[in-house]
Structures are given as structure tokens and as C-alpha cells.
Amino acid sequence: MRYQRLTLLLWTFLLSVMAHGQDYVPGEVIVKMKGKSFQTATQKLLGKAGPSVSLKASFPQLGMHKLGLAKGLTVEQTIQELSQDPNVEYAEPNYIVKKATIEIDPSILESAGADQREFSREELLEASGAVESLGFSQNLAEVDVEQAWTELTSLSSNSSKTVVAVIDTGVHYNHAAFVATQAIWSNVGEVGLDSLGRDKRNNGIDDDGNGFIDDYRGWNFYSDTNNPMDDGRHGTHVAGIIVGVGLDIFASTLPTSRIQIMPLKFMGSDGSGTTSDAIAAINYAVANGAQVINNSWGGSSYSQALHDALKLAYDNDVVLVAAAGNYAMNNDQNDMYPANYPVPSQLSVAATSDYDNFASFSNFGRFSVHLAAPGVGILSSVPSLYSPSGTWTFMSGTSMAAPFVAGIAALVVREAPNLSAYQVKNLIMNSGDHVSSVMGKTISERRVNVNNSIIAAKAEVSTAGYAPNYLAANNSRTPASESSAKGGCGTIGSGGALPPGGGVPPGMLPALILSLLPVLVYFLIRARAKKSSRRQFERFVMKSDMRIKIGERELVGHMQTISVGGLSFEADTLLEKGGVVTMQISSPDGSEQVQVQGHIVWNEANHKYGVQFDNVRDGVVESIRHWTKRLAKSG
Ligand code: CA
């Protein structure tokens, strides 16, 4: 009961923390060089600028630098000058971003008889059931995490571990939740003995040549050391939730974690950090094998550099999870980054409570926030001044919701290693539960369901990977009138048509249309799975005409069956992967139409092309269900 009261308090209090300022580091800019010769362009630029700018950091994979400015130079003035340099693609401020948790005023908590106290392991074990229900199994919100723990024990002969980068305030890697579970990532190139018999972890040598000396357990980008210890609590709490999705971190005996946390500190103890350090951390995560990145932080300034860094992660098949933000705002109309970058493998996560209420502080967005996860009063690990193995406490925010999703993503990646990061995103969205409080507030209109996602992943074990091309075009929301049309439905690209740089080449369109005319529509998504495996999507008999629009061209075909997962057709001509199609599906009597967006996929097992639906609105499914019911009656 006390906890319920706490939740209510949060809801009323949080409206007062809607500060939403724009900020950047004085005396620093991020610059992206043009062309292929990074070195030459840089030398030219620095030669021209003379002593007024200095090189503070470089990201050669991205063609970027962080520059320091001499005294008296303003960021605005420098950006203007750099933008006119022929060697520069763009220059921008080094924006400051902040953690996405909610601070609760301790006095408010006390007056309600609650507190921000920390629990020792003994206290937790004593309280066991009660505390757990506050932590992960979530009272009335049936996220099925306990079922997942059980399901996982009987699953996956796969012994690999998924690496999740926690880009945050650091991680208390000595916390009991991580030590007993062996959940902290270890850089194998920086452990063991070197040729002189010294411990590689502290020999002062970059043993694996990745540019970081003695980075045996991640990196601290905030102070440029090899010690990513958490001095802000936030990152440790986030990491505990990620591990906790895969196992009961409150249990008296802890199993080995299937998820490994790569601690990458870029925010200080106050929970703020810079975009350039975030970019450095993302680069590190990508280069050192992270398959999932959790970003429980954000800001309102669009950064092309950060967008480009996330695109690099996407190109390396990394699942990206971002907190939607805690300003109770509509992200369709407001800037919130990184959550709003429409990178195809990114999930923007809103928060719900343990009673499946939409958290009053949580940002939302019918076209920009993908799904919801528990984020109110989540119990997880924190460092402690008094105990070297840490303690436990409650925190709230979309910061807590994001790691729920990151943990699921890690388990999905492990169960279905062939799926692309983009497919993992869609699987997680599609396997959540419909919850009324998130209707109209998220793309999927669902809250996560851990067990359903794992079961769905298991059924996808032999599915071929597919990932659309993506261009990190500027999608910042000015002018506001354009915003709602962009990035909608979790589709790819920023225009809604063929993705730039991908899709079907214009010259192939006529051939494509011709080859599609004898379309034999039947359906596929489940077909390549073994007959005994569960079917993820309902299948409907349609016997309807269908129209596919590709650019300006329209194709009419006949469809016999359809499922929410997709449909397929035979085509002799090779298609470039990545074609986005808008399909208009007519009811069998032709009286009604619905539209869905999808993209052309190649199904390796069936050797067929198909159209996979990106996201299907409930209305569409309802319509099809309704039509097929009528068919059954008339038949
Ligand atoms: Ca190294």
C-alpha cells in the first residue's frame, strides 16, 4: 500500500521537473570532414585555423573531430566559419545531454511515509516476494519476466552471451548483482599475461590495439581512464535492470548471466555528459562487439554527429534502445534525442507503472515512441558508500524502462542470432501486450512482454536477416508542421518513399512491375518455420485484389492469404533489398480498403521475395479479421 502511495506522489510531483533547456560546452565544437581523405582534410583545416583551434578528440570511423577553441572564440562564430570551409561537411556545438530519471524530493517522500532508502541483500531476502513484485514481476502489469526466467532455463543450447553497452554514469562492477552472475563484460584482449609475464590489465599497454590502454572492463570517457566505476548511481541501476530481465537478481543463489554489461561511462556524478563523449562511447561499443546499446539519457538538441554515430551502430547491426524522456511531452511534436532519431534498429521507450498505467512523466508519441516498459518505482542495484558489494533502491523514469527493453533485446539476439537488429526491434514491438493506457501513445500500442518476446525469438531461429538501408538525414522537427509526417510508423528513411541510397533502382521499376504481374500471392513469414513451431501471426484467407504502390507506379495482383507478419509473391527478377511499398488491401467485396507499409524482403529458406509489414495498426488487423469472418459466413 505504501508503494501505491509513492506512485501517486510521483505522478503529481513530476510535472515540476519539466526543465527542458538547450545547452552546450563552451569552447568546443564537433566537426565532420568531407571526402575520403580524412587526414589531408584535417591537416588543411588545422593549418588554416592556426592556433585558434586544437584537436581534442578524433573519430576516424565517422570522419569527425572534437575541436577546442582558443579563448575569445565563440562556438557560434566558429561554426559559421567552419561551415564555409570546403573540407567541412558540418560543424555543430558539443551539446550537453542528461540522464532520463526522475529526481524525487526526499522530503516529499518522507511526508508520505516513504523514503529513498536502500536495501541490503539480507533485507531483500527477508522481504522476498513483496519486494520482488515491486521490482520486476510488476504487480498487475503482466510483463511475464518470471515466466521468462523459467523459460530461459529450458532454452537455448546457445552458450554465447550478448554484450549490452551501458552508456551512462558508469557501472559499479563490484556490485553483488554483477559479480556472482559474472555479468560484467571482459575485454579478452586485455586480460591474461603479456609476453613479459605481466598482468595485461594493468601493464600500461594497449594489448589489443583498439586505441584504449588497459580497457579490460570498458572505459571512462568522462575522465579518460580505464575505470568506468559509477559515481552517479544511475548507470548501475540501469545495468541491474538489464541483467534482471534474464535472471532473478534478488535470488539467494545467482545463476550466471546470459547478458554481459559493457560499462561505458560518459556522464558525471550529476548525470550529465557531452555529445562528443557519447559518440566516443558508441564508437567504442560498436568496435568492441556490443550487440545492444542502452541510452537512458537525452536532450532536445538535434546533433547530426550523434545521429551519424547511431547510424554507424545500425550499419554494424546493433540494437539501439533509448529513453523517450520524462517531460510528459509528445515526441511527435517535440525534439528528444537520441530517442527521436529514426534509425531503423532503435526503440524509443515510454514508461508504464506496475498497474499498467501510463507514467504521468513519460514522453509519448504515436509516431515516434515505439513501445512502453515498466519505469515507475523499479528496484535495482546501486553503489553504496557503506557496502563494497552495493545495495538496492527504487528509481523511476524512462531511464528504467529502456533497460527493460535492452535486456529483452539481448535475450532475443541470443535466441535468434540470425535476425538483424532491425528485425529484433520489430519482434520486440510485435510480441508485447496491448495495454489500453498506451493506446494512441506509442507506435505499437504495446507494453513489453519478456516471455512472449523470448518465445517469438525462439521461433525465428532460422529466419534470414534483413535490414533496410538508412540515411541519417536531418529529421529535426522544425518546421513543426512537417514533424508528424516524418519517421511515422517506425518506417525507414525520412521521406516515407523509397529510402535514399537504397530501394529499387529507378531503371528496374518497369521490370519489377512486369515480373510482379503474375504475382502469386500466398504467404510466408511463418512458412519457413517448422510446422510444429508456434505461429507468431494470425493467417487469414483473403481471395482479394491487392494494389502495391512502388513510387508512382501501381501494381494490381491477387492475394489469397495474408498474415500480420507479411505476405509473399514470386518474382523472377532480382530486387534490390530495401524497397518500401505501400499496399492497399481491399476487402473481398471491394467495399473497403486499408493501407499498410512494408518492405521487400528475401526469404532465404523459401527462395522467395515477400513483403514484410513494418507495423500493422490494430485497425488493419480488425478489418481483415472482420472481412474473413464475413467470408466464412457467406461460404
Ligand atoms: Ca586496449
Residues whose N, C-alpha, C, O or C-beta is under 5 A from the ligand:
A	BS01	CA	D206 D207 D208 G209 N210 G211 F212 I213 D214 D215
